[in-house]
Amino acid sequence: MHSAAAPVTGAAEAVTRFLAEPRTMFIGGHWVGALSGRSFASVDPATGTVLTAVPDGDAADIDRAVQAARRAFDDAGWRRMSPLDRGALLNRIADVIEAHAEELALLESHDNGKPVSVARAVDVGTSVKLFRYFAGWPSKLEGSTIPVSPRDGLRVLNYTTRQPVGVAGLIVPWNFPVSMACWKLAPALATGCTVVLKPAEETPLSTLRLAELLQEAGVPDGVVNVVTGRGATAGAALAAHDGVDKIAFTGSTETGRAVVRAAAGNLKKVSLELGGKSPNIVLPDADPQAVAEAAAQAVFFNQGQVCTAGSRLYVHRKIFDEVLDAVTERARGIVVGPGSDPATEMGPLVSARHHERVTGFIDAGREQGARLAAGGGRPDLGAPYDGGYFVQPTVFVAPDDGLRIVQEEIFGPVLAAMSWDDVDDLVERANDSPFGLSAGIWTSDLGHAHRIADELQAGTVWINCYNLTDPASPFGGFKQSGWGREMGRTVLDLYTEVKSVWVNLS
């Protein structure tokens, strides 16, 4: 049984006020409802109860948001804002987010279900770091002069400039709602784009609060617009809209394919950060106890609702039993409960639909012959959490790599553990996936680690660590894990166009 957490004075009151009335969405600097008048409920996944209602935006609302973004993009005040002033604006955004960190974390925990400690450190902390990092880029978006060789002996100056791509449509997922929004917002604003942002229908609240904070920080009207709605209506309309110059999408690979098809009409730029089925590889010289703790964190962090989750654990046969026993013991000891309880290590899944999906994979693991070593059921938390979307941390021993729990992205706290003997065979097995987002390697032999890292088909490889990210480091995947990279210098290419200018000096 979990006890309710003591409220945080000020922040808790602010969240209570925020949830006390139906929310509106943010278009052209104004708070408006959906043109249809429809709304839908945002639900607390810990209890299954309604938090508040948000507008059910559709194509008509997307259209007016795109028009507002286009007007703002064409406005001289935004387009001609000096690089230093743009950087100062991003720093003010970081300041405002930081000042409201506890409030945003509590709101995120209510809406998503994650422990408030995770929301505070990861979701909100990352958001602040992102705006601080990208605040330095507007003054460093440089072109170049190129020593060309024109015909007929002409004297020519050729130089390039970087210009914002235009109106960017940002579609973000529900697992890290506010930080995923900021992953895209910060570089878009740093480069001078304007934005239509669609949060996931499961978790719209922190993004709406973020819009209020952006307004408080002084972001001009229409530069950032937030439309709440469903993926099949608002999301699809944003991806297809001819007034959008670029789409940045984070979500499932299946939906990513739909985004690509929708974006084909005007051949808008597309970047995709999609699914993963990440191998976490343990060599025989690794410390079993240290690896077990890290392996559990890699797959159970954020309820396993992480695209990089280390859901395939490959352990050398020499230490397999020892690592498995330690991982199983850790899984059984994880405290599952509401995100508002300070004792909680793992909260509920985000929705009833997703809970059904994850438990379906657990059933499939049993049916296909995997041995259940831990979890597999629903924790008994009592009222009021008996209606929440909880699942136990689950560990399977998979007899082979062909099982669904090994091949498919579960996006939940389910680990498939397997043994290996030959390193070449191991690399082949690790790469035998349509995904290529990330991987982990655990060993005291760094030479061996570098060799394996070089052969893994993954956008990020962690050696003796896992799930580390930073605004300065690019993030993205190989194969069906996406197109392009978020964060770092590389992401700037996704929000800019390069213009080549030729000047005849003869």
C-alpha positions as CSV (number, residue, x, y, z in Angstrom):
1,M,0.0,0.0,0.0
2,H,1.3,3.4,-0.9
3,S,0.6,6.6,1.1
4,A,0.0,9.9,-0.7
5,A,3.1,12.1,-0.9
6,A,3.2,15.4,1.1
7,P,2.3,18.3,-1.3
8,V,5.0,20.7,-2.3
9,T,3.9,24.1,-1.2
10,G,3.4,26.5,-4.1
11,A,4.1,24.1,-6.9
12,A,1.3,21.7,-5.8
13,E,-1.1,24.6,-5.5
14,A,-0.1,25.8,-8.9
15,V,-0.8,22.4,-10.4
16,T,-4.1,22.1,-8.6
17,R,-5.1,25.5,-10.1
18,F,-3.9,24.4,-13.6
19,L,-6.1,21.3,-13.4
20,A,-9.1,23.0,-12.0
21,E,-10.6,24.0,-15.3
22,P,-10.6,22.7,-19.0
23,R,-7.5,23.8,-20.9
24,T,-7.3,25.7,-24.2
25,M,-4.6,25.6,-26.8
26,F,-2.2,28.2,-27.9
27,I,-2.4,29.7,-31.5
28,G,-1.1,33.1,-32.6
29,G,-0.5,34.3,-29.0
30,H,-4.1,33.5,-28.0
31,W,-5.6,30.7,-25.9
32,V,-8.4,29.2,-27.9
33,G,-10.6,26.1,-28.0
34,A,-11.0,23.7,-30.9
35,L,-13.1,25.1,-33.8
36,S,-15.2,22.0,-33.5
37,G,-15.9,22.7,-29.9
38,R,-14.8,19.1,-29.0
39,S,-12.5,18.1,-26.2
40,F,-11.1,15.0,-24.7
41,A,-10.0,13.9,-21.2
42,S,-6.4,13.8,-19.9
43,V,-6.2,10.9,-17.5
44,D,-4.1,10.2,-14.5
45,P,-2.5,6.8,-15.3
46,A,-2.0,6.0,-11.6
47,T,-5.8,6.0,-10.9
48,G,-7.5,6.0,-14.2
49,T,-9.3,9.2,-13.2
50,V,-9.8,12.3,-15.3
51,L,-7.4,15.2,-14.6
52,T,-8.9,17.8,-17.0
53,A,-10.1,18.3,-20.5
54,V,-8.2,19.6,-23.5
55,P,-9.3,20.7,-27.0
56,D,-9.6,18.0,-29.6
57,G,-8.0,19.9,-32.4
58,D,-8.2,18.7,-36.0
59,A,-7.2,19.9,-39.5
60,A,-9.0,23.2,-39.2
61,D,-7.1,24.1,-36.0
62,I,-3.8,22.9,-37.5
63,D,-4.5,25.2,-40.5
64,R,-5.0,28.3,-38.4
65,A,-1.9,27.5,-36.3
66,V,0.2,27.0,-39.5
67,Q,-1.1,30.4,-40.8
68,A,-0.1,32.0,-37.5
69,A,3.3,30.5,-37.7
70,R,3.8,31.7,-41.2
71,R,2.8,35.2,-40.3
72,A,5.3,35.2,-37.5
73,F,8.0,33.8,-39.7
74,D,7.5,36.5,-42.3
75,D,7.5,39.2,-39.7
76,A,10.6,41.3,-39.8
77,G,10.8,41.5,-36.0
78,W,11.4,37.7,-35.8
79,R,13.4,37.2,-38.9
80,R,15.7,40.1,-38.3
81,M,16.2,39.5,-34.6
82,S,19.9,39.7,-33.9
83,P,21.8,36.5,-33.0
84,L,22.6,37.8,-29.6
85,D,19.0,38.8,-28.9
86,R,17.8,35.4,-30.1
87,G,20.3,33.7,-27.8
88,A,19.2,35.9,-24.9
89,L,15.6,34.8,-25.6
90,L,16.5,31.2,-25.3
91,N,18.3,31.8,-22.1
92,R,15.2,33.6,-20.7
93,I,13.2,30.5,-21.7
94,A,15.6,28.3,-19.7
95,D,15.3,30.7,-16.7
96,V,11.5,30.5,-16.7
97,I,11.5,26.7,-17.0
98,E,14.0,26.5,-14.2
99,A,11.9,28.8,-12.0
100,H,8.9,26.5,-12.5
101,A,10.8,23.2,-12.4
102,E,8.9,21.7,-9.4
103,E,5.5,22.6,-10.9
104,L,6.4,21.2,-14.3
105,A,7.7,18.0,-12.7
106,L,4.5,17.5,-10.6
107,L,2.3,18.1,-13.7
108,E,4.4,15.7,-15.7
109,S,4.1,13.1,-13.0
110,H,0.3,13.5,-12.8
111,D,-0.2,13.3,-16.6
112,N,2.4,10.7,-17.5
113,G,2.7,8.6,-14.3
114,K,6.4,8.7,-13.9
115,P,8.1,9.3,-10.5
116,V,8.2,13.0,-9.8
117,S,11.9,12.7,-9.0
118,V,12.5,11.4,-12.6
119,A,10.4,14.2,-14.0
120,R,12.3,16.8,-12.1
121,A,15.8,15.5,-12.9
122,V,15.3,14.2,-16.4
123,D,12.4,15.9,-18.1
124,V,12.7,19.4,-16.6
125,G,16.4,19.3,-16.0
126,T,17.1,18.3,-19.6
127,S,14.7,21.0,-20.9
128,V,16.7,23.7,-19.1
129,K,20.0,22.3,-20.4
130,L,18.7,22.2,-24.0
131,F,17.8,25.9,-24.1
132,R,21.0,26.9,-22.3
133,Y,23.0,24.9,-24.9
134,F,21.2,26.2,-28.0
135,A,21.2,29.7,-26.7
136,G,24.8,29.8,-27.8
137,W,24.2,28.8,-31.4
138,P,22.4,31.7,-33.1
139,S,25.7,33.7,-33.1
140,K,27.6,30.7,-34.6
141,L,25.4,29.8,-37.5
142,E,28.2,30.6,-40.0
143,G,28.5,30.2,-43.8
144,S,31.7,29.8,-45.7
145,T,33.6,31.3,-48.6
146,I,34.5,28.7,-51.3
147,P,37.5,28.9,-53.7
148,V,35.6,28.1,-56.9
149,S,37.1,27.8,-60.4
150,P,34.7,29.6,-62.8
151,R,35.1,29.4,-66.6
152,D,36.3,32.2,-68.9
153,G,38.7,33.6,-66.2
154,L,35.9,35.3,-64.2
155,R,36.8,36.6,-60.8
156,V,34.0,35.3,-58.6
157,L,33.2,35.4,-54.9
158,N,31.1,32.4,-53.8
159,Y,29.8,32.2,-50.3
160,T,27.1,30.3,-48.4
161,T,24.6,31.4,-45.7
162,R,22.4,29.4,-43.4
163,Q,18.8,30.4,-43.3
164,P,15.9,29.0,-41.3
165,V,13.8,26.4,-43.1
166,G,10.5,28.1,-42.3
167,V,7.5,26.7,-40.4
168,A,8.4,23.6,-38.5
169,G,5.8,21.0,-37.4
170,L,6.9,19.3,-34.2
171,I,5.1,16.1,-33.2
172,V,6.3,14.7,-29.8
173,P,5.7,11.5,-27.9
174,W,4.2,10.8,-24.4
175,N,7.2,9.2,-22.7
176,F,9.1,12.4,-22.0
177,P,6.5,15.1,-23.0
178,V,8.1,18.4,-22.0
179,S,11.7,17.4,-22.7
180,M,10.9,15.9,-26.1
181,A,9.2,19.2,-26.9
182,C,12.3,21.1,-25.9
183,W,14.6,18.7,-27.9
184,K,12.9,20.1,-31.0
185,L,11.9,23.6,-29.8
186,A,15.3,24.8,-28.8
187,P,17.1,24.2,-32.1
188,A,14.0,25.3,-34.1
189,L,14.0,28.7,-32.3
190,A,17.8,29.0,-32.3
191,T,17.8,28.8,-36.1
192,G,14.9,31.3,-36.5
193,C,12.1,28.9,-37.5
194,T,8.5,29.2,-36.2
195,V,6.7,26.3,-34.8
196,V,3.4,24.3,-34.7
197,L,3.8,21.8,-31.8
198,K,1.5,18.9,-31.3
199,P,1.9,17.0,-28.0
200,A,0.8,13.4,-27.6
201,E,-2.9,13.1,-26.9
202,E,-2.0,11.0,-23.8
203,T,0.1,13.8,-22.2
204,P,-0.7,17.3,-23.4
205,L,-0.6,19.1,-20.1
206,S,3.0,19.9,-19.5
207,T,3.3,21.2,-23.1
208,L,0.4,23.6,-22.6
209,R,2.0,24.8,-19.4
210,L,5.3,25.2,-21.3
211,A,3.5,27.4,-23.8
212,E,2.4,29.7,-21.0
213,L,6.0,29.9,-19.9
214,L,7.2,30.7,-23.4
215,Q,4.8,33.5,-23.5
216,E,6.1,34.7,-20.1
217,A,9.7,34.6,-21.4
218,G,8.8,36.9,-24.3
219,V,8.5,34.6,-27.3
220,P,6.6,36.7,-29.9
221,D,3.0,35.8,-30.8
222,G,2.8,33.1,-33.4
223,V,6.4,31.9,-33.1
224,V,5.3,28.9,-31.1
225,N,1.8,27.4,-31.4
226,V,0.5,24.4,-29.6
227,V,-2.4,22.4,-30.9
228,T,-3.7,19.5,-28.8
229,G,-5.4,16.7,-30.6
230,R,-5.2,13.1,-31.7
231,G,-2.5,11.7,-33.9
232,A,-4.9,10.5,-36.6
233,T,-6.4,13.9,-37.0
234,A,-4.2,16.8,-35.8
235,G,-0.9,14.9,-36.2
236,A,-1.8,13.7,-39.7
237,A,-3.0,17.1,-40.8
238,L,0.2,18.7,-39.5
239,A,2.4,16.2,-41.4
240,A,0.4,16.8,-44.6
241,H,0.0,20.5,-44.5
242,D,1.5,22.3,-47.5
243,G,2.3,25.4,-45.4
244,V,4.7,23.4,-43.2
245,D,8.3,23.3,-44.4
246,K,9.7,20.7,-42.0
247,I,8.4,17.9,-39.8
248,A,10.2,16.6,-36.8
249,F,8.6,13.5,-35.4
250,T,9.4,11.3,-32.4
251,G,7.4,8.1,-32.0
252,S,6.8,4.7,-33.3
253,T,8.3,3.4,-36.5
254,E,4.9,2.6,-37.8
255,T,3.7,6.1,-37.3
256,G,6.9,7.4,-38.7
257,R,6.2,5.7,-42.0
258,A,2.8,7.4,-42.1
259,V,4.5,10.8,-41.4
260,V,6.8,10.2,-44.4
261,R,3.8,9.4,-46.7
262,A,1.9,12.5,-45.5
263,A,4.9,14.8,-46.0
264,A,5.4,13.7,-49.6
265,G,2.8,16.3,-50.9
266,N,5.1,19.3,-50.8
267,L,8.3,17.3,-50.2
268,K,8.9,19.0,-46.8
269,K,12.0,18.2,-44.8
270,V,11.5,15.2,-42.5
271,S,13.4,14.1,-39.4
272,L,12.4,11.0,-37.5
273,E,13.4,9.6,-34.1
274,L,11.7,6.2,-34.0
275,G,11.7,2.9,-32.2
276,G,14.4,0.7,-30.8
277,K,15.1,-2.8,-29.5
278,S,18.5,-2.2,-28.0
279,P,21.0,-4.9,-27.1
280,N,22.8,-4.7,-23.8
281,I,25.9,-6.8,-24.1
282,V,27.8,-8.3,-21.1
283,L,31.3,-9.7,-21.6
284,P,32.7,-12.4,-19.3
285,D,35.1,-10.0,-17.5
286,A,32.3,-7.7,-16.4
287,D,31.3,-7.3,-12.7
288,P,28.0,-9.2,-12.5
289,Q,26.6,-7.2,-9.6
290,A,27.4,-3.8,-11.2
291,V,26.1,-5.0,-14.5
292,A,22.8,-6.3,-13.0
293,E,22.0,-2.9,-11.4
294,A,22.8,-1.1,-14.7
295,A,20.9,-3.6,-16.8
296,A,17.8,-3.2,-14.6
297,Q,18.0,0.5,-14.8
298,A,18.5,0.3,-18.6
299,V,15.2,-1.5,-19.1
300,F,13.0,-0.4,-16.1
301,F,13.8,3.3,-16.1
302,N,10.7,5.3,-16.9
303,Q,8.6,2.1,-16.8
304,G,10.5,0.8,-19.8
305,Q,8.8,3.5,-21.9
306,V,12.1,4.6,-23.5
307,C,13.1,4.1,-27.1
308,T,16.6,3.2,-26.0
309,A,15.5,0.7,-23.3
310,G,18.1,-2.1,-23.0
311,S,15.4,-4.8,-23.5
312,R,17.7,-7.5,-25.0
313,L,20.3,-8.6,-22.4
314,Y,23.0,-10.7,-23.9
315,V,25.2,-12.2,-21.1
316,H,28.2,-14.4,-21.7
317,R,27.4,-18.0,-20.7
318,K,30.2,-18.0,-18.1
319,I,28.4,-15.4,-15.9
320,F,24.9,-15.7,-17.2
321,D,23.3,-17.3,-14.1
322,E,25.0,-14.9,-11.7
323,V,23.9,-11.8,-13.7
324,L,20.4,-13.2,-14.2
325,D,20.0,-13.9,-10.5
326,A,21.1,-10.4,-9.6
327,V,18.9,-8.8,-12.2
328,T,15.9,-10.8,-11.1
329,E,16.5,-9.9,-7.5
330,R,16.7,-6.2,-8.4
331,A,13.5,-6.4,-10.5
332,R,11.6,-8.0,-7.6
333,G,12.8,-5.2,-5.3
334,I,11.8,-2.3,-7.4
335,V,9.1,-0.2,-5.7
336,V,6.1,0.2,-8.0
337,G,3.6,2.9,-7.2
338,P,2.2,6.3,-8.1
339,G,4.6,8.9,-9.4
340,S,3.7,11.3,-6.6
341,D,5.0,9.0,-3.9
342,P,8.7,9.7,-3.1
343,A,9.3,6.0,-2.5
344,T,8.2,5.0,-6.0
345,E,10.9,3.8,-8.4
346,M,8.6,2.8,-11.2
347,G,5.2,4.3,-11.9
348,P,2.3,3.2,-14.0
349,L,2.2,2.8,-17.8
350,V,0.9,5.8,-19.6
351,S,-2.6,4.6,-20.6
352,A,-5.0,1.7,-20.5
353,R,-4.3,1.0,-24.2
354,H,-0.6,0.8,-23.7
355,H,-1.1,-1.4,-20.6
356,E,-3.0,-3.8,-22.7
357,R,-0.2,-3.8,-25.3
358,V,2.6,-4.5,-22.8
359,T,0.7,-7.2,-21.0
360,G,-0.1,-8.8,-24.3
361,F,3.7,-9.1,-24.9
362,I,4.1,-10.7,-21.5
363,D,1.4,-13.2,-22.4
364,A,3.2,-13.9,-25.7
365,G,6.5,-14.5,-23.9
366,R,4.9,-17.2,-21.8
367,E,3.1,-18.7,-24.8
368,Q,6.2,-18.9,-26.9
369,G,8.2,-20.7,-24.3
370,A,10.2,-18.0,-22.5
371,R,10.9,-18.8,-18.8
372,L,9.5,-16.1,-16.5
373,A,12.1,-15.2,-13.9
374,A,10.4,-12.2,-12.3
375,G,7.2,-10.2,-12.5
376,G,4.7,-10.8,-15.2
377,G,1.7,-9.6,-13.3
378,R,0.0,-6.5,-11.7
379,P,1.2,-5.2,-8.3
380,D,-1.5,-5.0,-5.6
381,L,-1.4,-1.4,-4.5
382,G,-4.9,-1.0,-3.2
383,A,-7.3,1.9,-3.6
384,P,-7.2,4.4,-5.2
385,Y,-4.5,2.8,-7.4
386,D,-6.4,-0.4,-8.3
387,G,-7.6,1.4,-11.4
388,G,-4.1,2.4,-12.5
389,Y,-2.1,1.0,-15.3
390,F,0.6,-0.7,-13.3
391,V,2.7,-3.7,-14.3
392,Q,5.5,-5.5,-12.4
393,P,9.1,-5.3,-13.6
394,T,9.3,-8.4,-15.7
395,V,12.3,-10.6,-16.6
396,F,12.2,-13.5,-19.1
397,V,14.9,-16.0,-20.1
398,A,14.4,-16.4,-23.9
399,P,15.3,-19.7,-25.4
400,D,16.1,-18.1,-28.8
401,D,16.1,-14.8,-30.6
402,G,12.9,-15.6,-32.6
403,L,10.4,-14.8,-29.9
404,R,8.3,-11.7,-30.2
405,I,9.6,-10.3,-26.9
406,V,13.1,-10.4,-28.5
407,Q,12.2,-9.1,-31.9
408,E,9.5,-6.4,-31.3
409,E,9.6,-3.1,-29.4
410,I,7.5,-3.6,-26.3
411,F,8.0,-0.1,-24.8
412,G,7.5,-1.4,-21.3
413,P,9.3,-2.9,-18.3
414,V,10.0,-6.3,-19.9
415,L,13.5,-7.8,-20.3
416,A,14.5,-10.7,-22.4
417,A,17.8,-12.3,-21.2
418,M,19.9,-14.6,-23.4
419,S,23.3,-16.1,-23.2
420,W,26.2,-16.1,-25.8
421,D,29.5,-17.8,-26.4
422,D,31.1,-16.5,-29.6
423,V,31.6,-12.7,-30.0
424,D,31.2,-12.8,-33.8
425,D,27.9,-14.6,-33.4
426,L,26.9,-12.2,-30.6
427,V,27.4,-9.1,-32.9
428,E,25.4,-10.8,-35.6
429,R,22.6,-11.5,-33.2
430,A,22.7,-8.0,-31.8
431,N,22.4,-6.5,-35.3
432,D,19.7,-8.9,-36.3
433,S,16.9,-6.3,-35.9
434,P,15.1,-3.7,-38.0
435,F,16.1,-1.2,-35.4
436,G,19.4,0.5,-34.7
437,L,19.0,3.1,-32.1
438,S,21.4,2.2,-29.3
439,A,23.4,-0.5,-27.6
440,G,25.3,-1.1,-24.4
441,I,28.6,-2.9,-23.7
442,W,29.9,-4.0,-20.3
443,T,33.6,-5.1,-20.0
444,S,36.9,-4.1,-18.4
445,D,38.7,-4.7,-21.8
446,L,38.2,-1.4,-23.6
447,G,40.0,-2.6,-26.7
448,H,37.4,-5.4,-27.1
449,A,34.6,-2.9,-26.3
450,H,35.8,-0.5,-29.1
451,R,35.9,-3.4,-31.6
452,I,32.3,-4.4,-30.8
453,A,31.1,-0.8,-30.7
454,D,32.5,-0.3,-34.2
455,E,30.6,-3.3,-35.5
456,L,27.2,-2.6,-33.9
457,Q,24.6,-1.0,-36.1
458,A,23.4,1.6,-33.6
459,G,23.3,5.4,-33.5
460,T,24.5,5.5,-29.9
461,V,26.7,2.9,-28.1
462,W,27.3,3.2,-24.4
463,I,30.4,1.5,-22.9
464,N,30.2,0.7,-19.2
465,C,27.3,3.2,-18.9
466,Y,23.8,3.5,-20.3
467,N,21.2,6.1,-21.3
468,L,23.5,9.1,-21.1
469,T,22.6,12.0,-23.3
470,D,23.7,15.6,-23.6
471,P,22.5,18.6,-25.6
472,A,25.9,18.7,-27.3
473,S,25.9,15.1,-28.4
474,P,23.9,13.9,-31.5
475,F,21.2,11.4,-30.9
476,G,19.4,9.2,-33.5
477,G,19.4,5.8,-35.1
478,F,20.4,3.5,-37.9
479,K,18.0,1.5,-40.1
480,Q,14.3,1.8,-39.1
481,S,15.2,3.8,-35.9
482,G,14.9,7.1,-37.8
483,W,16.3,9.8,-40.1
484,G,18.7,12.5,-38.9
485,R,20.0,13.4,-35.5
486,E,18.6,15.4,-32.6
487,M,20.8,17.6,-30.5
488,G,24.4,18.8,-31.0
489,R,25.7,20.7,-34.0
490,T,24.2,18.1,-36.3
491,V,20.6,19.0,-35.6
492,L,21.0,22.5,-37.0
493,D,21.1,21.0,-40.5
494,L,17.5,19.8,-39.9
495,Y,16.2,23.4,-39.3
496,T,18.2,25.3,-41.9
497,E,18.7,25.6,-45.6
498,V,22.1,26.4,-47.1
499,K,22.2,29.1,-49.7
500,S,25.0,29.5,-52.2
501,V,25.6,33.0,-53.4
502,W,27.8,33.8,-56.5
503,V,29.1,37.4,-57.1
504,N,30.9,38.4,-60.3
505,L,33.8,40.6,-59.3
506,S,35.2,41.0,-62.8
